[in-house]
Amino acid sequence: MTNWRAVIIGFLVELVLGIIGFVIPVLGHAAAGLIGGFVAGYLAGGGLGRGGWHGLLAGALGGVILGALVLVGGSLVGGIAGGPLGFIAGLGIGVGSIIIALLLAIPSGIAGAIGGAVA
């Protein structure tokens, strides 16, 4: 069963460190995902699989939320500005951003597996 407390705390760690990460653009954001995933996995405990699952969820949560906002906003703006083709383009950009966000959550999952093993 998923420990949503661990996922939310891991997500919040990623969010705060991601905001701070603007000082060191690439390294700061990469470290935010890894540390947040580790925290989620550590709090969930239970070994590699359980920690990895919670780290993956923590890493994907922010990306999916952002992707959903891009999906809705891009579709609306595209539909208003470009008609049906603009709507489809905005929809495609939103779906693409969700897929990319899920792929970028993989490092958080790996760090979560390490955190789960350490706990």
Biopython code that builds the backbone (N, CA, C, O; Angstrom):
import numpy as np
from Bio.PDB.StructureBuilder import StructureBuilder

atoms = [
    (1, "MET", "N", (0.833, -1.174, 0.000)),
    (1, "MET", "CA", (0.000, 0.000, 0.000)),
    (1, "MET", "C", (0.887, 1.249, 0.000)),
    (1, "MET", "O", (1.925, 1.299, 0.660)),
    (2, "THR", "N", (0.454, 2.232, -0.745)),
    (2, "THR", "CA", (1.252, 3.442, -0.890)),
    (2, "THR", "C", (1.146, 4.325, 0.347)),
    (2, "THR", "O", (0.055, 4.582, 0.856)),
    (3, "ASN", "N", (2.298, 4.781, 0.814)),
    (3, "ASN", "CA", (2.370, 5.707, 1.939)),
    (3, "ASN", "C", (2.368, 7.124, 1.353)),
    (3, "ASN", "O", (3.416, 7.658, 0.989)),
    (4, "TRP", "N", (1.184, 7.716, 1.267)),
    (4, "TRP", "CA", (1.061, 9.018, 0.627)),
    (4, "TRP", "C", (1.747, 10.119, 1.417)),
    (4, "TRP", "O", (2.143, 11.136, 0.848)),
    (5, "ARG", "N", (1.889, 9.929, 2.707)),
    (5, "ARG", "CA", (2.624, 10.910, 3.513)),
    (5, "ARG", "C", (4.068, 10.992, 3.030)),
    (5, "ARG", "O", (4.615, 12.084, 2.876)),
    (6, "ALA", "N", (4.682, 9.833, 2.793)),
    (6, "ALA", "CA", (6.064, 9.808, 2.305)),
    (6, "ALA", "C", (6.160, 10.434, 0.916)),
    (6, "ALA", "O", (7.113, 11.157, 0.627)),
    (7, "VAL", "N", (5.182, 10.161, 0.060)),
    (7, "VAL", "CA", (5.191, 10.709, -1.297)),
    (7, "VAL", "C", (5.061, 12.232, -1.261)),
    (7, "VAL", "O", (5.796, 12.938, -1.952)),
    (8, "ILE", "N", (4.126, 12.735, -0.456)),
    (8, "ILE", "CA", (3.910, 14.186, -0.383)),
    (8, "ILE", "C", (5.132, 14.887, 0.207)),
    (8, "ILE", "O", (5.528, 15.947, -0.278)),
    (9, "ILE", "N", (5.730, 14.310, 1.246)),
    (9, "ILE", "CA", (6.928, 14.918, 1.834)),
    (9, "ILE", "C", (8.075, 14.915, 0.823)),
    (9, "ILE", "O", (8.787, 15.911, 0.695)),
    (10, "GLY", "N", (8.260, 13.806, 0.105)),
    (10, "GLY", "CA", (9.293, 13.748, -0.929)),
    (10, "GLY", "C", (9.054, 14.770, -2.029)),
    (10, "GLY", "O", (9.990, 15.411, -2.507)),
    (11, "PHE", "N", (7.796, 14.918, -2.428)),
    (11, "PHE", "CA", (7.444, 15.914, -3.440)),
    (11, "PHE", "C", (7.742, 17.327, -2.949)),
    (11, "PHE", "O", (8.285, 18.146, -3.690)),
    (12, "LEU", "N", (7.387, 17.610, -1.697)),
    (12, "LEU", "CA", (7.639, 18.950, -1.149)),
    (12, "LEU", "C", (9.133, 19.240, -1.041)),
    (12, "LEU", "O", (9.570, 20.369, -1.269)),
    (13, "VAL", "N", (9.920, 18.212, -0.689)),
    (13, "VAL", "CA", (11.383, 18.386, -0.669)),
    (13, "VAL", "C", (11.881, 18.720, -2.070)),
    (13, "VAL", "O", (12.708, 19.615, -2.243)),
    (14, "GLU", "N", (11.373, 17.995, -3.073)),
    (14, "GLU", "CA", (11.775, 18.287, -4.454)),
    (14, "GLU", "C", (11.358, 19.691, -4.869)),
    (14, "GLU", "O", (12.111, 20.391, -5.546)),
    (15, "LEU", "N", (10.169, 20.101, -4.468)),
    (15, "LEU", "CA", (9.670, 21.425, -4.830)),
    (15, "LEU", "C", (10.541, 22.525, -4.222)),
    (15, "LEU", "O", (10.953, 23.450, -4.922)),
    (16, "VAL", "N", (10.817, 22.427, -2.939)),
    (16, "VAL", "CA", (11.623, 23.450, -2.261)),
    (16, "VAL", "C", (13.044, 23.476, -2.820)),
    (16, "VAL", "O", (13.583, 24.543, -3.116)),
    (17, "LEU", "N", (13.648, 22.292, -2.964)),
    (17, "LEU", "CA", (15.010, 22.256, -3.505)),
    (17, "LEU", "C", (15.046, 22.670, -4.974)),
    (17, "LEU", "O", (16.041, 23.226, -5.438)),
    (18, "GLY", "N", (13.964, 22.403, -5.706)),
    (18, "GLY", "CA", (13.895, 22.840, -7.099)),
    (18, "GLY", "C", (13.838, 24.349, -7.214)),
    (18, "GLY", "O", (14.441, 24.931, -8.116)),
    (19, "ILE", "N", (13.119, 24.982, -6.308)),
    (19, "ILE", "CA", (13.060, 26.447, -6.294)),
    (19, "ILE", "C", (14.427, 27.011, -5.926)),
    (19, "ILE", "O", (14.900, 27.964, -6.544)),
    (20, "ILE", "N", (15.057, 26.417, -4.920)),
    (20, "ILE", "CA", (16.403, 26.843, -4.536)),
    (20, "ILE", "C", (17.397, 26.522, -5.651)),
    (20, "ILE", "O", (18.402, 27.213, -5.815)),
    (21, "GLY", "N", (17.110, 25.471, -6.412)),
    (21, "GLY", "CA", (18.009, 25.026, -7.479)),
    (21, "GLY", "C", (18.175, 26.004, -8.620)),
    (21, "GLY", "O", (19.044, 25.803, -9.469)),
    (22, "PHE", "N", (17.379, 27.053, -8.673)),
    (22, "PHE", "CA", (17.561, 28.056, -9.725)),
    (22, "PHE", "C", (18.894, 28.774, -9.583)),
    (22, "PHE", "O", (19.363, 29.393, -10.538)),
    (23, "VAL", "N", (19.513, 28.703, -8.404)),
    (23, "VAL", "CA", (20.818, 29.319, -8.198)),
    (23, "VAL", "C", (21.882, 28.548, -8.972)),
    (23, "VAL", "O", (22.774, 29.145, -9.574)),
    (24, "ILE", "N", (21.785, 27.224, -8.954)),
    (24, "ILE", "CA", (22.700, 26.343, -9.703)),
    (24, "ILE", "C", (21.825, 25.541, -10.664)),
    (24, "ILE", "O", (21.429, 24.425, -10.327)),
    (25, "PRO", "N", (21.506, 26.071, -11.857)),
    (25, "PRO", "CA", (20.439, 25.536, -12.693)),
    (25, "PRO", "C", (20.425, 24.021, -12.914)),
    (25, "PRO", "O", (19.437, 23.386, -12.545)),
    (26, "VAL", "N", (21.422, 23.425, -13.473)),
    (26, "VAL", "CA", (21.344, 22.002, -13.811)),
    (26, "VAL", "C", (21.570, 21.129, -12.578)),
    (26, "VAL", "O", (20.786, 20.220, -12.305)),
    (27, "LEU", "N", (22.616, 21.401, -11.854)),
    (27, "LEU", "CA", (22.955, 20.592, -10.685)),
    (27, "LEU", "C", (21.892, 20.689, -9.603)),
    (27, "LEU", "O", (21.570, 19.689, -8.960)),
    (28, "GLY", "N", (21.345, 21.877, -9.393)),
    (28, "GLY", "CA", (20.331, 22.071, -8.361)),
    (28, "GLY", "C", (19.066, 21.289, -8.626)),
    (28, "GLY", "O", (18.497, 20.712, -7.699)),
    (29, "HIS", "N", (18.606, 21.252, -9.875)),
    (29, "HIS", "CA", (17.380, 20.541, -10.193)),
    (29, "HIS", "C", (17.596, 19.031, -10.160)),
    (29, "HIS", "O", (16.716, 18.291, -9.718)),
    (30, "ALA", "N", (18.736, 18.573, -10.615)),
    (30, "ALA", "CA", (19.028, 17.138, -10.555)),
    (30, "ALA", "C", (19.119, 16.670, -9.107)),
    (30, "ALA", "O", (18.598, 15.612, -8.755)),
    (31, "ALA", "N", (19.780, 17.458, -8.277)),
    (31, "ALA", "CA", (19.899, 17.100, -6.867)),
    (31, "ALA", "C", (18.532, 17.128, -6.184)),
    (31, "ALA", "O", (18.276, 16.323, -5.289)),
    (32, "ALA", "N", (17.658, 18.039, -6.592)),
    (32, "ALA", "CA", (16.326, 18.128, -5.988)),
    (32, "ALA", "C", (15.551, 16.838, -6.229)),
    (32, "ALA", "O", (14.924, 16.314, -5.308)),
    (33, "GLY", "N", (15.585, 16.325, -7.442)),
    (33, "GLY", "CA", (14.884, 15.081, -7.750)),
    (33, "GLY", "C", (15.460, 13.895, -7.013)),
    (33, "GLY", "O", (14.721, 13.044, -6.518)),
    (34, "LEU", "N", (16.770, 13.835, -6.939)),
    (34, "LEU", "CA", (17.408, 12.706, -6.255)),
    (34, "LEU", "C", (17.157, 12.752, -4.747)),
    (34, "LEU", "O", (16.839, 11.730, -4.139)),
    (35, "ILE", "N", (17.295, 13.912, -4.155)),
    (35, "ILE", "CA", (17.108, 14.023, -2.701)),
    (35, "ILE", "C", (15.645, 13.794, -2.332)),
    (35, "ILE", "O", (15.356, 13.104, -1.355)),
    (36, "GLY", "N", (14.715, 14.368, -3.106)),
    (36, "GLY", "CA", (13.302, 14.167, -2.835)),
    (36, "GLY", "C", (12.885, 12.705, -2.966)),
    (36, "GLY", "O", (12.110, 12.203, -2.152)),
    (37, "GLY", "N", (13.396, 12.025, -3.985)),
    (37, "GLY", "CA", (13.111, 10.603, -4.144)),
    (37, "GLY", "C", (13.690, 9.774, -3.014)),
    (37, "GLY", "O", (13.053, 8.840, -2.526)),
    (38, "PHE", "N", (14.904, 10.118, -2.599)),
    (38, "PHE", "CA", (15.532, 9.422, -1.482)),
    (38, "PHE", "C", (14.710, 9.589, -0.209)),
    (38, "PHE", "O", (14.492, 8.625, 0.525)),
    (39, "VAL", "N", (14.251, 10.820, 0.053)),
    (39, "VAL", "CA", (13.455, 11.093, 1.260)),
    (39, "VAL", "C", (12.165, 10.281, 1.234)),
    (39, "VAL", "O", (11.788, 9.682, 2.242)),
    (40, "ALA", "N", (11.489, 10.257, 0.090)),
    (40, "ALA", "CA", (10.245, 9.496, -0.015)),
    (40, "ALA", "C", (10.494, 8.010, 0.205)),
    (40, "ALA", "O", (9.730, 7.356, 0.915)),
    (41, "GLY", "N", (11.550, 7.469, -0.390)),
    (41, "GLY", "CA", (11.873, 6.059, -0.212)),
    (41, "GLY", "C", (12.274, 5.735, 1.210)),
    (41, "GLY", "O", (11.909, 4.688, 1.745)),
    (42, "TYR", "N", (13.022, 6.628, 1.819)),
    (42, "TYR", "CA", (13.470, 6.409, 3.196)),
    (42, "TYR", "C", (12.281, 6.420, 4.154)),
    (42, "TYR", "O", (12.190, 5.575, 5.044)),
    (43, "LEU", "N", (11.374, 7.375, 3.974)),
    (43, "LEU", "CA", (10.212, 7.456, 4.851)),
    (43, "LEU", "C", (9.278, 6.260, 4.660)),
    (43, "LEU", "O", (8.659, 5.791, 5.615)),
    (44, "ALA", "N", (9.183, 5.776, 3.440)),
    (44, "ALA", "CA", (8.315, 4.617, 3.180)),
    (44, "ALA", "C", (8.957, 3.337, 3.688)),
    (44, "ALA", "O", (8.263, 2.446, 4.179)),
    (45, "GLY", "N", (10.286, 3.237, 3.573)),
    (45, "GLY", "CA", (11.000, 2.042, 4.037)),
    (45, "GLY", "C", (10.570, 0.799, 3.273)),
    (45, "GLY", "O", (9.927, 0.899, 2.228)),
    (46, "GLY", "N", (10.918, -0.354, 3.785)),
    (46, "GLY", "CA", (10.454, -1.599, 3.205)),
    (46, "GLY", "C", (11.296, -2.183, 2.098)),
    (46, "GLY", "O", (10.863, -3.146, 1.465)),
    (47, "GLY", "N", (12.460, -1.663, 1.831)),
    (47, "GLY", "CA", (13.350, -2.257, 0.842)),
    (47, "GLY", "C", (13.371, -1.516, -0.486)),
    (47, "GLY", "O", (12.804, -0.432, -0.631)),
    (48, "LEU", "N", (14.043, -2.136, -1.451)),
    (48, "LEU", "CA", (14.268, -1.502, -2.750)),
    (48, "LEU", "C", (12.978, -1.203, -3.504)),
    (48, "LEU", "O", (12.778, -0.089, -3.988)),
    (49, "GLY", "N", (12.107, -2.202, -3.602)),
    (49, "GLY", "CA", (10.892, -2.039, -4.397)),
    (49, "GLY", "C", (9.953, -0.992, -3.837)),
    (49, "GLY", "O", (9.465, -0.129, -4.567)),
    (50, "ARG", "N", (9.706, -1.066, -2.565)),
    (50, "ARG", "CA", (8.791, -0.108, -1.925)),
    (50, "ARG", "C", (9.378, 1.304, -1.949)),
    (50, "ARG", "O", (8.667, 2.270, -2.226)),
    (51, "GLY", "N", (10.674, 1.422, -1.660)),
    (51, "GLY", "CA", (11.315, 2.734, -1.705)),
    (51, "GLY", "C", (11.339, 3.301, -3.108)),
    (51, "GLY", "O", (11.105, 4.492, -3.308)),
    (52, "GLY", "N", (11.623, 2.443, -4.085)),
    (52, "GLY", "CA", (11.641, 2.890, -5.478)),
    (52, "GLY", "C", (10.276, 3.387, -5.940)),
    (52, "GLY", "O", (10.173, 4.398, -6.635)),
    (53, "TRP", "N", (9.221, 2.657, -5.542)),
    (53, "TRP", "CA", (7.871, 3.054, -5.921)),
    (53, "TRP", "C", (7.525, 4.429, -5.347)),
    (53, "TRP", "O", (6.984, 5.280, -6.053)),
    (54, "HIS", "N", (7.833, 4.643, -4.088)),
    (54, "HIS", "CA", (7.508, 5.918, -3.454)),
    (54, "HIS", "C", (8.360, 7.058, -4.016)),
    (54, "HIS", "O", (7.866, 8.172, -4.191)),
    (55, "GLY", "N", (9.628, 6.786, -4.297)),
    (55, "GLY", "CA", (10.473, 7.802, -4.927)),
    (55, "GLY", "C", (9.979, 8.167, -6.318)),
    (55, "GLY", "O", (9.993, 9.335, -6.707)),
    (56, "LEU", "N", (9.537, 7.143, -7.073)),
    (56, "LEU", "CA", (9.006, 7.385, -8.416)),
    (56, "LEU", "C", (7.738, 8.231, -8.358)),
    (56, "LEU", "O", (7.563, 9.153, -9.154)),
    (57, "LEU", "N", (6.868, 7.916, -7.425)),
    (57, "LEU", "CA", (5.635, 8.708, -7.275)),
    (57, "LEU", "C", (5.939, 10.146, -6.876)),
    (57, "LEU", "O", (5.325, 11.077, -7.396)),
    (58, "ALA", "N", (6.874, 10.331, -5.964)),
    (58, "ALA", "CA", (7.236, 11.687, -5.535)),
    (58, "ALA", "C", (7.812, 12.479, -6.707)),
    (58, "ALA", "O", (7.496, 13.657, -6.880)),
    (59, "GLY", "N", (8.651, 11.835, -7.507)),
    (59, "GLY", "CA", (9.249, 12.523, -8.653)),
    (59, "GLY", "C", (8.249, 12.808, -9.756)),
    (59, "GLY", "O", (8.348, 13.831, -10.434)),
    (60, "ALA", "N", (7.289, 11.918, -9.944)),
    (60, "ALA", "CA", (6.319, 12.084, -11.020)),
    (60, "ALA", "C", (5.206, 13.050, -10.657)),
    (60, "ALA", "O", (4.606, 13.657, -11.544)),
    (61, "LEU", "N", (4.921, 13.203, -9.385)),
    (61, "LEU", "CA", (3.790, 14.016, -8.951)),
    (61, "LEU", "C", (3.894, 15.455, -9.452)),
    (61, "LEU", "O", (2.946, 15.982, -10.034)),
    (62, "GLY", "N", (5.017, 16.073, -9.230)),
    (62, "GLY", "CA", (5.190, 17.450, -9.685)),
    (62, "GLY", "C", (5.146, 17.568, -11.198)),
    (62, "GLY", "O", (4.570, 18.515, -11.735)),
    (63, "GLY", "N", (5.753, 16.609, -11.886)),
    (63, "GLY", "CA", (5.741, 16.639, -13.343)),
    (63, "GLY", "C", (4.350, 16.459, -13.922)),
    (63, "GLY", "O", (3.997, 17.103, -14.911)),
    (64, "VAL", "N", (3.572, 15.601, -13.322)),
    (64, "VAL", "CA", (2.213, 15.376, -13.812)),
    (64, "VAL", "C", (1.340, 16.598, -13.543)),
    (64, "VAL", "O", (0.522, 16.971, -14.384)),
    (65, "ILE", "N", (1.508, 17.222, -12.381)),
    (65, "ILE", "CA", (0.741, 18.433, -12.079)),
    (65, "ILE", "C", (1.101, 19.537, -13.077)),
    (65, "ILE", "O", (0.214, 20.185, -13.633)),
    (66, "LEU", "N", (2.390, 19.749, -13.302)),
    (66, "LEU", "CA", (2.825, 20.761, -14.253)),
    (66, "LEU", "C", (2.363, 20.419, -15.666)),
    (66, "LEU", "O", (1.913, 21.294, -16.406)),
    (67, "GLY", "N", (2.474, 19.138, -16.040)),
    (67, "GLY", "CA", (2.031, 18.704, -17.365)),
    (67, "GLY", "C", (0.544, 18.905, -17.570)),
    (67, "GLY", "O", (0.114, 19.280, -18.661)),
    (68, "ALA", "N", (-0.250, 18.661, -16.534)),
    (68, "ALA", "CA", (-1.692, 18.875, -16.644)),
    (68, "ALA", "C", (-2.010, 20.356, -16.835)),
    (68, "ALA", "O", (-2.909, 20.711, -17.598)),
    (69, "LEU", "N", (-1.270, 21.217, -16.140)),
    (69, "LEU", "CA", (-1.478, 22.654, -16.329)),
    (69, "LEU", "C", (-1.107, 23.086, -17.746)),
    (69, "LEU", "O", (-1.803, 23.901, -18.351)),
    (70, "VAL", "N", (-0.013, 22.544, -18.272)),
    (70, "VAL", "CA", (0.392, 22.849, -19.644)),
    (70, "VAL", "C", (-0.641, 22.296, -20.625)),
    (70, "VAL", "O", (-0.963, 22.948, -21.619)),
    (71, "LEU", "N", (-1.154, 21.111, -20.355)),
    (71, "LEU", "CA", (-2.162, 20.487, -21.214)),
    (71, "LEU", "C", (-3.403, 21.365, -21.315)),
    (71, "LEU", "O", (-3.870, 21.654, -22.416)),
    (72, "VAL", "N", (-3.936, 21.787, -20.180)),
    (72, "VAL", "CA", (-5.151, 22.602, -20.178)),
    (72, "VAL", "C", (-4.869, 23.989, -20.750)),
    (72, "VAL", "O", (-5.591, 24.471, -21.622)),
    (73, "GLY", "N", (-3.812, 24.622, -20.249)),
    (73, "GLY", "CA", (-3.492, 25.968, -20.719)),
    (73, "GLY", "C", (-3.138, 26.015, -22.198)),
    (73, "GLY", "O", (-3.605, 26.892, -22.925)),
    (74, "GLY", "N", (-2.318, 25.080, -22.639)),
    (74, "GLY", "CA", (-1.924, 25.051, -24.049)),
    (74, "GLY", "C", (-3.096, 24.773, -24.970)),
    (74, "GLY", "O", (-3.188, 25.350, -26.053)),
    (75, "SER", "N", (-3.987, 23.895, -24.549)),
    (75, "SER", "CA", (-5.160, 23.591, -25.360)),
    (75, "SER", "C", (-6.091, 24.788, -25.466)),
    (75, "SER", "O", (-6.608, 25.095, -26.540)),
    (76, "LEU", "N", (-6.301, 25.467, -24.330)),
    (76, "LEU", "CA", (-7.177, 26.642, -24.345)),
    (76, "LEU", "C", (-6.594, 27.778, -25.177)),
    (76, "LEU", "O", (-7.272, 28.355, -26.027)),
    (77, "VAL", "N", (-5.331, 28.089, -24.919)),
    (77, "VAL", "CA", (-4.692, 29.178, -25.663)),
    (77, "VAL", "C", (-4.587, 28.824, -27.144)),
    (77, "VAL", "O", (-4.851, 29.658, -28.010)),
    (78, "GLY", "N", (-4.200, 27.586, -27.426)),
    (78, "GLY", "CA", (-4.106, 27.161, -28.820)),
    (78, "GLY", "C", (-5.453, 27.175, -29.517)),
    (78, "GLY", "O", (-5.549, 27.550, -30.685)),
    (79, "GLY", "N", (-6.493, 26.768, -28.803)),
    (79, "GLY", "CA", (-7.829, 26.775, -29.391)),
    (79, "GLY", "C", (-8.343, 28.175, -29.653)),
    (79, "GLY", "O", (-9.015, 28.424, -30.655)),
    (80, "ILE", "N", (-8.025, 29.089, -28.749)),
    (80, "ILE", "CA", (-8.471, 30.470, -28.932)),
    (80, "ILE", "C", (-7.680, 31.140, -30.049)),
    (80, "ILE", "O", (-8.250, 31.821, -30.902)),
    (81, "ALA", "N", (-6.363, 30.942, -30.039)),
    (81, "ALA", "CA", (-5.502, 31.639, -30.998)),
    (81, "ALA", "C", (-5.495, 30.994, -32.379)),
    (81, "ALA", "O", (-5.458, 31.691, -33.393)),
    (82, "GLY", "N", (-5.531, 29.654, -32.421)),
    (82, "GLY", "CA", (-5.343, 28.998, -33.713)),
    (82, "GLY", "C", (-6.481, 28.113, -34.155)),
    (82, "GLY", "O", (-6.342, 27.385, -35.138)),
    (83, "GLY", "N", (-7.598, 28.152, -33.466)),
    (83, "GLY", "CA", (-8.724, 27.317, -33.861)),
    (83, "GLY", "C", (-8.466, 25.849, -33.551)),
    (83, "GLY", "O", (-7.719, 25.525, -32.628)),
    (84, "PRO", "N", (-9.086, 24.964, -34.325)),
    (84, "PRO", "CA", (-8.964, 23.522, -34.037)),
    (84, "PRO", "C", (-7.527, 23.000, -34.126)),
    (84, "PRO", "O", (-7.123, 22.163, -33.319)),
    (85, "LEU", "N", (-6.762, 23.485, -35.091)),
    (85, "LEU", "CA", (-5.376, 23.027, -35.211)),
    (85, "LEU", "C", (-4.536, 23.510, -34.031)),
    (85, "LEU", "O", (-3.657, 22.786, -33.562)),
    (86, "GLY", "N", (-4.790, 24.699, -33.559)),
    (86, "GLY", "CA", (-4.090, 25.208, -32.381)),
    (86, "GLY", "C", (-4.448, 24.414, -31.136)),
    (86, "GLY", "O", (-3.594, 24.178, -30.282)),
    (87, "PHE", "N", (-5.705, 23.999, -31.029)),
    (87, "PHE", "CA", (-6.136, 23.175, -29.906)),
    (87, "PHE", "C", (-5.400, 21.835, -29.927)),
    (87, "PHE", "O", (-4.914, 21.371, -28.896)),
    (88, "ILE", "N", (-5.324, 21.230, -31.082)),
    (88, "ILE", "CA", (-4.635, 19.931, -31.207)),
    (88, "ILE", "C", (-3.149, 20.090, -30.903)),
    (88, "ILE", "O", (-2.556, 19.227, -30.257)),
    (89, "ALA", "N", (-2.543, 21.182, -31.359)),
    (89, "ALA", "CA", (-1.126, 21.421, -31.068)),
    (89, "ALA", "C", (-0.905, 21.604, -29.568)),
    (89, "ALA", "O", (0.035, 21.041, -29.007)),
    (90, "GLY", "N", (-1.757, 22.380, -28.922)),
    (90, "GLY", "CA", (-1.651, 22.568, -27.477)),
    (90, "GLY", "C", (-1.850, 21.268, -26.727)),
    (90, "GLY", "O", (-1.171, 21.015, -25.731)),
    (91, "LEU", "N", (-2.777, 20.435, -27.195)),
    (91, "LEU", "CA", (-3.017, 19.133, -26.583)),
    (91, "LEU", "C", (-1.784, 18.238, -26.722)),
    (91, "LEU", "O", (-1.404, 17.549, -25.776)),
    (92, "GLY", "N", (-1.165, 18.250, -27.898)),
    (92, "GLY", "CA", (0.037, 17.443, -28.124)),
    (92, "GLY", "C", (1.202, 17.875, -27.256)),
    (92, "GLY", "O", (1.943, 17.038, -26.739)),
    (93, "ILE", "N", (1.365, 19.181, -27.094)),
    (93, "ILE", "CA", (2.434, 19.687, -26.232)),
    (93, "ILE", "C", (2.196, 19.265, -24.786)),
    (93, "ILE", "O", (3.138, 18.890, -24.088)),
    (94, "GLY", "N", (0.961, 19.323, -24.338)),
    (94, "GLY", "CA", (0.635, 18.911, -22.968)),
    (94, "GLY", "C", (0.892, 17.437, -22.728)),
    (94, "GLY", "O", (1.461, 17.064, -21.702)),
    (95, "VAL", "N", (0.478, 16.592, -23.667)),
    (95, "VAL", "CA", (0.718, 15.148, -23.527)),
    (95, "VAL", "C", (2.216, 14.861, -23.549)),
    (95, "VAL", "O", (2.705, 14.037, -22.777)),
    (96, "GLY", "N", (2.939, 15.538, -24.432)),
    (96, "GLY", "CA", (4.391, 15.357, -24.493)),
    (96, "GLY", "C", (5.067, 15.771, -23.199)),
    (96, "GLY", "O", (6.015, 15.121, -22.760)),
    (97, "SER", "N", (4.589, 16.851, -22.581)),
    (97, "SER", "CA", (5.207, 17.294, -21.327)),
    (97, "SER", "C", (4.938, 16.297, -20.197)),
    (97, "SER", "O", (5.798, 16.109, -19.336)),
    (98, "ILE", "N", (3.771, 15.658, -20.182)),
    (98, "ILE", "CA", (3.489, 14.645, -19.166)),
    (98, "ILE", "C", (4.388, 13.434, -19.358)),
    (98, "ILE", "O", (4.901, 12.888, -18.381)),
    (99, "ILE", "N", (4.589, 13.006, -20.598)),
    (99, "ILE", "CA", (5.460, 11.851, -20.872)),
    (99, "ILE", "C", (6.894, 12.159, -20.457)),
    (99, "ILE", "O", (7.551, 11.324, -19.835)),
    (100, "ILE", "N", (7.381, 13.337, -20.792)),
    (100, "ILE", "CA", (8.748, 13.720, -20.409)),
    (100, "ILE", "C", (8.880, 13.786, -18.891)),
    (100, "ILE", "O", (9.896, 13.364, -18.339)),
    (101, "ALA", "N", (7.860, 14.312, -18.213)),
    (101, "ALA", "CA", (7.896, 14.390, -16.748)),
    (101, "ALA", "C", (7.983, 13.004, -16.129)),
    (101, "ALA", "O", (8.709, 12.800, -15.155)),
    (102, "LEU", "N", (7.248, 12.053, -16.688)),
    (102, "LEU", "CA", (7.305, 10.688, -16.158)),
    (102, "LEU", "C", (8.673, 10.055, -16.395)),
    (102, "LEU", "O", (9.168, 9.317, -15.543)),
    (103, "LEU", "N", (9.282, 10.331, -17.530)),
    (103, "LEU", "CA", (10.620, 9.794, -17.790)),
    (103, "LEU", "C", (11.662, 10.422, -16.865)),
    (103, "LEU", "O", (12.600, 9.752, -16.434)),
    (104, "LEU", "N", (11.495, 11.693, -16.566)),
    (104, "LEU", "CA", (12.448, 12.369, -15.686)),
    (104, "LEU", "C", (12.263, 11.965, -14.223)),
    (104, "LEU", "O", (13.103, 12.292, -13.385)),
    (105, "ALA", "N", (11.179, 11.262, -13.908)),
    (105, "ALA", "CA", (10.959, 10.785, -12.539)),
    (105, "ALA", "C", (11.749, 9.511, -12.252)),
    (105, "ALA", "O", (11.827, 9.090, -11.098)),
    (106, "ILE", "N", (12.327, 8.899, -13.256)),
    (106, "ILE", "CA", (13.078, 7.656, -13.068)),
    (106, "ILE", "C", (14.254, 7.835, -12.096)),
    (106, "ILE", "O", (14.433, 6.978, -11.231)),
    (107, "PRO", "N", (15.054, 8.889, -12.189)),
    (107, "PRO", "CA", (16.115, 9.067, -11.199)),
    (107, "PRO", "C", (15.596, 9.185, -9.764)),
    (107, "PRO", "O", (16.257, 8.733, -8.829)),
    (108, "SER", "N", (14.421, 9.788, -9.583)),
    (108, "SER", "CA", (13.836, 9.854, -8.245)),
    (108, "SER", "C", (13.475, 8.468, -7.754)),
    (108, "SER", "O", (13.618, 8.168, -6.569)),
    (109, "GLY", "N", (13.007, 7.620, -8.657)),
    (109, "GLY", "CA", (12.691, 6.248, -8.297)),
    (109, "GLY", "C", (13.916, 5.465, -7.876)),
    (109, "GLY", "O", (13.867, 4.687, -6.923)),
    (110, "ILE", "N", (15.013, 5.668, -8.582)),
    (110, "ILE", "CA", (16.263, 4.984, -8.236)),
    (110, "ILE", "C", (16.759, 5.459, -6.868)),
    (110, "ILE", "O", (17.176, 4.653, -6.036)),
    (111, "ALA", "N", (16.708, 6.771, -6.647)),
    (111, "ALA", "CA", (17.117, 7.302, -5.343)),
    (111, "ALA", "C", (16.177, 6.820, -4.242)),
    (111, "ALA", "O", (16.613, 6.575, -3.117)),
    (112, "GLY", "N", (14.877, 6.682, -4.563)),
    (112, "GLY", "CA", (13.929, 6.157, -3.597)),
    (112, "GLY", "C", (14.224, 4.713, -3.236)),
    (112, "GLY", "O", (14.049, 4.317, -2.084)),
    (113, "ALA", "N", (14.670, 3.916, -4.208)),
    (113, "ALA", "CA", (15.045, 2.530, -3.930)),
    (113, "ALA", "C", (16.234, 2.490, -2.973)),
    (113, "ALA", "O", (16.271, 1.657, -2.067)),
    (114, "ILE", "N", (17.188, 3.368, -3.161)),
    (114, "ILE", "CA", (18.333, 3.435, -2.257)),
    (114, "ILE", "C", (17.869, 3.863, -0.862)),
    (114, "ILE", "O", (18.310, 3.308, 0.144)),
    (115, "GLY", "N", (16.965, 4.868, -0.812)),
    (115, "GLY", "CA", (16.438, 5.299, 0.485)),
    (115, "GLY", "C", (15.665, 4.200, 1.185)),
    (115, "GLY", "O", (15.764, 4.052, 2.404)),
    (116, "GLY", "N", (14.893, 3.423, 0.428)),
    (116, "GLY", "CA", (14.162, 2.305, 1.023)),
    (116, "GLY", "C", (15.065, 1.212, 1.534)),
    (116, "GLY", "O", (14.773, 0.567, 2.541)),
    (117, "ALA", "N", (16.178, 1.005, 0.828)),
    (117, "ALA", "CA", (17.142, -0.014, 1.285)),
    (117, "ALA", "C", (17.879, 0.433, 2.531)),
    (117, "ALA", "O", (18.195, -0.384, 3.396)),
    (118, "VAL", "N", (18.156, 1.730, 2.630)),
    (118, "VAL", "CA", (18.869, 2.252, 3.798)),
    (118, "VAL", "C", (17.991, 2.212, 5.042)),
    (118, "VAL", "O", (18.471, 1.966, 6.148)),
    (119, "ALA", "N", (16.673, 2.464, 4.842)),
    (119, "ALA", "CA", (15.755, 2.532, 6.007)),
    (119, "ALA", "C", (15.616, 1.244, 6.658)),
    (119, "ALA", "O", (14.889, 1.126, 7.644)),
]
sb = StructureBuilder()
sb.init_structure("model")
sb.init_model(0)
sb.init_chain("A")
sb.init_seg("    ")
for serial, (resi, resn, name, xyz) in enumerate(atoms, 1):
    if name == "N":
        sb.init_residue(resn, " ", resi, " ")
    sb.init_atom(name, np.array(xyz, "f"), 0.0, 1.0, " ", f" {name:<3s}", serial, name[0])
structure = sb.get_structure()
